[in-house]
Amino acid sequence: MTRRACAALAAALTLAGCAGLGGKPKGPPPVAFNEDPYPSTYARYPSVPTVIRHATVFDGDGRQISDGTVVLAGGVVQAVGGPELPSPAGAQEIDGTGKWVTPGIIDVHSHLGDYPSPGVAANSDGNEATSPVRPEVWAEHSVWPQDPGFSRALVNGGVTTLQILPGSANLFGGRSVVLKNVPARTAQGMKFPGAPYGLKMACGENPKRVYGSKGNMPQTRMGNIALTRQTWIKAQDYRRKWDKYEKDGGDMPDRDLAMETLRGVLEGKILVHNHCYRADEMANMIDMSKEFGYRIAAFHHAVEAYKIADLLAANGICAAMWADWYGFKMEAYDAIKENIPFVHNAGGCAIVHSDDPNGIQRLNQEAAKALGDGIRAGVPNLSEAAAWEWLSRNPAKALGILDKTGTLAPGKMADVVMWNGDPFSDYTRPERVWIDGALMYDANDPKRRPVSDFELGQPGEGDTK
């Protein structure tokens, strides 16, 4: 073979080798599909620059300002400080003497819209209890925006943001959705822009009761874990196939809506919200998350969180808890009233949640109960200002929206409540509520009270038609 022929052969082999190592696609380029087919269409309501002066301010970051000023403009918090803060040109001035101002309350565990009022079977849309593994369903597709519970939560509870979760019948219940608590014709009109999706998971009594009673797996707690692990193994395999396809092209794998959600979790795009009561089961779920490489954002209900508060803190996992619900089933038997402050004292992320259409209207009172129990137990450094973190900052952290809301920091959404007294009093109610700087409720103005379309035209007292 001549020198020139040898050189040509070497060049050909080099090119062939490069192609085999990925120098050229192995097949057609990957086909993209829409990962956000139900995008938020939320648009903030009109607002005017507003300045609240001489109020007691809890900023949500643990600080209290006794003669505070809060400046809202352009839909965001412009400034928070003392009486020296200037007002923007043309701003509406509100005298907050004797009033308290806080970030809007965020409820991380609600079923409003999915289990709306009136609570009849026709409206029961929160649990796809046809299989223990249903990550393909999305809570937003059951949300009924006309649920009167939304306006009750705003008017009575000062709730400006809430996460709507599927129920807890399933090991994998489906995707959650984060909503701004505003009137809208569609669920998309309420969707919090840029908020990550959540995945509702459950352990403990509920899945094994629902499916065990049907003679199906899981019937036991070990069945819960085994089936959950099997599902994550499938999700890892699905992720590998799609990662390879998106890198190399070729034949597109079959889409699987359930596995798409779980792939999103494994990639860190979707946050896990895990219904779990007992300390040992929470520890098992933490181990499982490490086995498969995902992160748990929060355990919900978590009545035994106080037993592993250090473990939760070390893993950066929030605990969303009730103040004093207990004993309604065996896994809720070992609850204590100091659960929330004990998790807080361990350096953990403590959250007060509702899981109830009535409780969501009194989350400030639930936090007050937990605060009092913690003080009586001798938990150090507890204060009303610190306890407000349980209602706004920490929920925002668990939902992945702390950069947007949850505290009264300049540049964040102006989701703000002015209370007619100390918000940790049973006698206090919201007086005004702003969402993105828009006044959504004013106790002194009947026109500033959102009313569900469902309630319009209902027969009133004395109406016999």
Secondary structure, DSSP 4 states (H G I P E B T S, - for coil): --HHHHHHHHHHHHHHHHIIIIIS-SSSPPPP--S-SS-----PPP---EEEEEEEEE-SSS-EEEEEEEEEETTEEEEEESTTPPPPTTPEEEE-TT-EEEEPEEEEEE-TTTSPSS--GGG--S--TT-SB-TT-BGGGT--TT-HHHHHHHHHH-EEEEEE---SSSSEEEEEEEEE-S--SSSTTTBPTTPPPEEEEE-SHHHHHHHHTTT-S-SSHHHHHHHHHHHHHHHHHHHHHHHHHHHH-SSPPPP-HHHHHHHHHHTTSSEEEEEE-SHHHHHHHHHHHHHHT--EEEEEE-TTGGGGHHHHHHTT-EEEE-SS---SSGGGTT--TTHHHHHHHTT-EEEE---STTGGGGHHHHHHHHHHHHHHTT-TT--HHHHGGGTTHHHHHHHT-TTTSSS--TTSB--EEEESS-TTSTT--EEEEEETTEEEEETT-TTSS---GGGTT---TT---
